[in-house]
Amino acid sequence: MLLGTVLLWALNITVTKYVLQHGFRPLAYATIRYFAATSLFWGFTYARERTFRIKLSDGKLVGLAAGLIFLNQLCFVYGVHASTAATVALLLGTTPIFIGLITIAFRLERLQRSFWAAAFLSFVGVGFVASGSGGFSGKVGGDALAIGTAATWAGYSVAIAPLMRRYSPFRISALVLALGWVPLAIAGAVQTAHQGFHFGWLMWICFAYAVIGPLFLTNILWFTAVDRVGAPRATIFNNMQPFFGVLFALLVLSESIHGLEIVGGVLIFAGIAYERVGRQMLARVPTAE
């Protein structure tokens, strides 16, 4: 389930790039896609739990998470539109570092020196990817939006963590998807109104995949797998997403990748791997009782 989830997420970047290249407007695509996915997920969650109720005091966190999902989708569709799928996939590898930085900023966790070394390596890797964007994606603005996608997803992940201890992930996901769709629909109203739908069968297959796979099915697979094997092991699989994202972009879209991007991707992955190893070593150090 973990591997399937990672593959579905990774392929979504390539699929999104394809549909944006072949007629879908960015915000129209995001608006219609999220409406379809939200409808599916609400039906699934209601059949499973028969309620969407949460405490009023938790409403602020749900609202914050929904706002971050809205910003995440803006960054994602325009980042993929302006950059290449391979570049976006590489830069999304910085998500764990942003999660660490957010937890430090809000004093949710104290991180050891290995995290700062990992952050340095990862952001040097980002620099290499951005430096090579003239030959790789051609637009630094798209690369910045890809980094914004990673940062907003990290913020969303931190925001929902307390909610996951009180409610099922399916209830929270259903609420966040619905609330996040509202500003997305408002922002995308003009593009949606002027969107044409005279597409071939391949475009509709891609759209159906983008709704059912990375938005609906992955939520079920990911949270079920996390419940069975634990978050640390699941996170290791999630680190494979940039690799598969680049692979799909190269194979399906025939994008090219150059030396600086390869070096940058290796540094980003090395930073994440170093942070994981440092955390595990610290956990093994015996403490006095």
C-alpha positions as CSV (number, residue, x, y, z in Angstrom):
1,M,0.0,0.0,0.0
2,L,2.8,2.4,0.8
3,L,4.6,1.7,-2.5
4,G,1.3,2.1,-4.4
5,T,0.6,5.4,-2.7
6,V,4.0,6.8,-3.6
7,L,3.7,5.7,-7.2
8,L,0.3,7.2,-7.5
9,W,1.5,10.5,-6.1
10,A,4.6,10.5,-8.3
11,L,2.7,9.8,-11.5
12,N,0.3,12.6,-10.7
13,I,2.9,15.3,-11.4
14,T,3.4,13.9,-14.9
15,V,-0.3,13.5,-15.5
16,T,-1.0,17.1,-14.4
17,K,1.7,18.4,-16.7
18,Y,0.2,16.5,-19.6
19,V,-3.4,17.8,-19.1
20,L,-2.2,21.4,-18.6
21,Q,-0.2,21.1,-21.9
22,H,-3.2,19.8,-23.8
23,G,-6.1,22.2,-23.0
24,F,-6.9,22.4,-19.3
25,R,-6.5,25.8,-17.6
26,P,-4.6,25.5,-14.3
27,L,-7.4,26.7,-11.9
28,A,-10.2,25.2,-13.9
29,Y,-8.4,21.8,-13.7
30,A,-7.8,22.2,-9.9
31,T,-11.4,23.3,-9.2
32,I,-13.1,20.6,-11.1
33,R,-10.7,17.9,-9.9
34,Y,-11.1,18.8,-6.3
35,F,-14.9,19.0,-6.5
36,A,-15.0,15.5,-8.0
37,A,-12.5,14.1,-5.4
38,T,-14.4,15.8,-2.5
39,S,-17.7,14.3,-3.6
40,L,-16.2,10.8,-3.7
41,F,-14.5,11.2,-0.4
42,W,-17.6,12.6,1.4
43,G,-19.6,9.6,0.1
44,F,-16.9,7.1,1.3
45,T,-16.5,8.8,4.7
46,Y,-20.2,9.1,5.4
47,A,-20.7,5.4,4.5
48,R,-17.9,4.5,6.9
49,E,-18.5,6.9,9.9
50,R,-22.0,8.4,9.4
51,T,-20.9,11.7,10.7
52,F,-18.5,14.6,10.0
53,R,-18.8,16.2,13.4
54,I,-15.8,17.7,15.1
55,K,-15.5,19.9,18.2
56,L,-16.0,23.6,17.7
57,S,-12.6,24.2,19.3
58,D,-10.9,22.2,16.5
59,G,-12.5,24.3,13.8
60,K,-9.5,26.7,13.6
61,L,-7.1,23.9,12.9
62,V,-9.4,22.5,10.2
63,G,-9.7,26.0,8.7
64,L,-5.9,26.5,8.8
65,A,-5.4,23.1,7.1
66,A,-8.0,23.9,4.4
67,G,-6.3,27.3,3.7
68,L,-2.9,25.6,3.3
69,I,-4.4,23.0,0.9
70,F,-5.8,25.9,-1.1
71,L,-2.4,27.6,-1.3
72,N,-0.8,24.2,-2.0
73,Q,-3.0,23.6,-5.0
74,L,-2.3,27.1,-6.4
75,C,1.4,26.6,-6.1
76,F,1.2,23.0,-7.5
77,V,-0.8,23.7,-10.7
78,Y,1.0,26.9,-11.6
79,G,4.4,25.4,-10.6
80,V,3.8,22.4,-12.9
81,H,2.5,24.7,-15.6
82,A,5.5,26.9,-15.5
83,S,8.2,24.4,-14.8
84,T,8.8,20.8,-15.8
85,A,7.4,17.7,-14.0
86,A,10.9,16.5,-13.2
87,T,11.9,19.7,-11.6
88,V,8.7,19.8,-9.5
89,A,9.3,16.2,-8.4
90,L,12.9,16.9,-7.3
91,L,11.9,20.0,-5.3
92,L,9.1,18.3,-3.6
93,G,11.8,16.2,-1.9
94,T,12.4,19.2,0.4
95,T,9.0,18.6,2.2
96,P,10.5,16.8,5.3
97,I,12.9,19.7,5.8
98,F,10.1,22.2,5.7
99,I,8.2,20.1,8.3
100,G,11.2,20.3,10.6
101,L,11.6,24.0,10.1
102,I,7.9,24.6,10.9
103,T,8.0,22.5,14.1
104,I,11.1,24.5,15.2
105,A,9.4,27.8,14.4
106,F,6.4,27.0,16.5
107,R,8.4,25.3,19.2
108,L,6.7,21.9,18.7
109,E,9.9,19.9,18.7
110,R,13.6,20.4,19.4
111,L,15.8,19.0,16.7
112,Q,19.4,17.9,16.9
113,R,22.4,19.1,14.9
114,S,21.9,16.4,12.2
115,F,18.7,18.2,11.2
116,W,20.6,21.5,10.5
117,A,23.2,19.6,8.5
118,A,20.4,17.9,6.6
119,A,18.6,21.2,5.9
120,F,21.9,22.8,4.6
121,L,22.5,19.9,2.3
122,S,18.9,19.9,1.0
123,F,18.8,23.6,0.3
124,V,22.2,23.5,-1.4
125,G,20.5,20.8,-3.6
126,V,17.6,23.2,-4.2
127,G,20.2,25.8,-5.3
128,F,21.7,23.4,-7.8
129,V,18.3,22.5,-9.2
130,A,17.3,26.2,-9.5
131,S,20.7,27.0,-11.1
132,G,20.2,24.4,-13.7
133,S,16.6,25.6,-14.5
134,G,17.8,27.5,-17.5
135,G,18.5,24.2,-19.2
136,F,16.0,22.1,-17.3
137,S,12.8,24.0,-16.6
138,G,13.7,27.4,-18.0
139,K,11.6,29.4,-15.5
140,V,12.8,30.1,-12.0
141,G,9.3,31.3,-11.0
142,G,8.0,27.8,-11.6
143,D,10.7,26.4,-9.4
144,A,9.8,28.8,-6.7
145,L,6.2,27.7,-6.9
146,A,7.3,24.1,-6.6
147,I,9.2,24.9,-3.4
148,G,6.0,26.7,-2.2
149,T,4.1,23.4,-2.9
150,A,6.5,21.6,-0.6
151,A,6.3,24.3,2.1
152,T,2.5,24.5,2.1
153,W,2.2,20.7,2.2
154,A,4.6,20.6,5.1
155,G,2.4,23.2,6.9
156,Y,-0.7,21.2,6.2
157,S,1.0,18.0,7.6
158,V,1.9,19.8,10.8
159,A,-1.6,21.4,11.2
160,I,-3.5,18.2,10.9
161,A,-1.3,16.2,13.3
162,P,-3.2,17.2,16.5
163,L,-6.5,16.5,14.7
164,M,-5.4,13.0,13.7
165,R,-5.1,12.1,17.4
166,R,-8.8,12.9,18.0
167,Y,-10.5,12.0,14.7
168,S,-10.1,9.5,11.9
169,P,-8.0,10.6,9.0
170,F,-10.9,10.1,6.6
171,R,-13.1,12.6,8.5
172,I,-10.4,15.2,8.6
173,S,-9.5,14.7,4.9
174,A,-13.2,15.0,3.9
175,L,-13.6,18.3,5.8
176,V,-10.3,19.8,4.7
177,L,-11.0,18.9,1.0
178,A,-14.4,20.5,1.1
179,L,-13.3,23.7,2.9
180,G,-10.2,24.0,0.7
181,W,-12.3,23.7,-2.4
182,V,-14.4,26.8,-1.6
183,P,-11.6,29.4,-2.1
184,L,-10.2,27.3,-5.0
185,A,-13.6,27.5,-6.8
186,I,-13.8,31.2,-6.2
187,A,-10.3,31.8,-7.5
188,G,-10.9,29.6,-10.5
189,A,-14.4,30.8,-11.3
190,V,-13.3,32.7,-14.4
191,Q,-11.1,30.0,-15.8
192,T,-13.7,27.3,-15.1
193,A,-16.4,29.4,-16.9
194,H,-14.3,29.7,-20.0
195,Q,-12.9,26.2,-19.9
196,G,-13.6,24.1,-23.0
197,F,-14.1,20.3,-22.7
198,H,-13.6,19.0,-26.2
199,F,-10.9,16.6,-25.2
200,G,-10.0,13.2,-26.5
201,W,-10.3,10.0,-24.5
202,L,-6.7,10.1,-23.2
203,M,-7.3,13.5,-21.5
204,W,-10.4,12.1,-19.8
205,I,-8.5,9.0,-18.6
206,C,-5.8,11.3,-17.2
207,F,-8.4,13.4,-15.5
208,A,-10.1,10.4,-14.0
209,Y,-6.8,9.1,-12.7
210,A,-6.0,12.5,-11.2
211,V,-9.2,12.4,-9.2
212,I,-9.4,8.8,-8.2
213,G,-5.7,8.0,-7.8
214,P,-3.7,10.7,-6.0
215,L,-6.7,12.4,-4.2
216,F,-9.2,9.6,-3.3
217,L,-7.4,6.3,-3.3
218,T,-4.1,7.4,-1.8
219,N,-5.8,8.8,1.3
220,I,-7.3,5.4,2.0
221,L,-4.1,3.5,1.2
222,W,-1.7,5.8,3.0
223,F,-3.6,6.1,6.3
224,T,-4.4,2.4,6.4
225,A,-0.8,1.6,5.8
226,V,0.4,4.1,8.5
227,D,-1.9,2.5,11.0
228,R,-0.4,-0.9,10.3
229,V,3.3,-0.2,10.0
230,G,3.7,3.1,11.8
231,A,4.6,6.6,10.6
232,P,8.5,6.2,10.6
233,R,8.4,3.3,8.2
234,A,5.8,5.0,6.0
235,T,8.0,8.2,5.8
236,I,10.9,6.2,4.4
237,F,8.6,5.1,1.5
238,N,7.5,8.7,1.0
239,N,11.1,9.8,0.4
240,M,11.0,7.7,-2.8
241,Q,8.4,9.9,-4.4
242,P,10.9,12.4,-6.0
243,F,12.8,9.6,-7.7
244,F,9.7,8.0,-9.2
245,G,8.4,11.5,-10.1
246,V,11.5,12.2,-12.2
247,L,11.4,8.7,-13.7
248,F,7.8,9.1,-14.9
249,A,8.6,12.6,-16.3
250,L,11.5,11.2,-18.3
251,L,9.7,8.1,-19.6
252,V,6.2,9.5,-20.2
253,L,6.9,13.2,-21.2
254,S,10.3,12.6,-22.6
255,E,11.7,15.5,-20.5
256,S,15.5,15.8,-20.2
257,I,17.6,16.1,-17.0
258,H,21.1,17.6,-16.8
259,G,24.0,17.4,-14.5
260,L,23.2,20.2,-12.1
261,E,19.7,18.7,-11.5
262,I,21.1,15.3,-10.8
263,V,23.6,16.8,-8.3
264,G,20.8,18.8,-6.7
265,G,18.5,15.8,-6.4
266,V,21.2,13.7,-4.9
267,L,22.0,16.4,-2.3
268,I,18.3,16.8,-1.4
269,F,18.0,13.0,-0.9
270,A,21.3,12.9,1.0
271,G,20.1,15.6,3.4
272,I,16.9,13.7,4.1
273,A,18.7,10.4,4.6
274,Y,21.3,12.0,6.9
275,E,18.6,13.5,9.1
276,R,16.9,10.1,9.3
277,V,20.1,8.3,10.3
278,G,20.9,11.0,12.9
279,R,17.5,10.7,14.5
280,Q,17.8,6.9,14.7
281,M,21.3,7.1,16.2
282,L,20.0,9.5,18.8
283,A,17.1,7.2,19.7
284,R,19.6,4.4,20.4
285,V,21.6,6.4,22.9
286,P,20.7,5.0,26.4
287,T,19.4,7.5,28.9
288,A,19.8,7.5,32.7
289,E,16.6,6.6,34.6
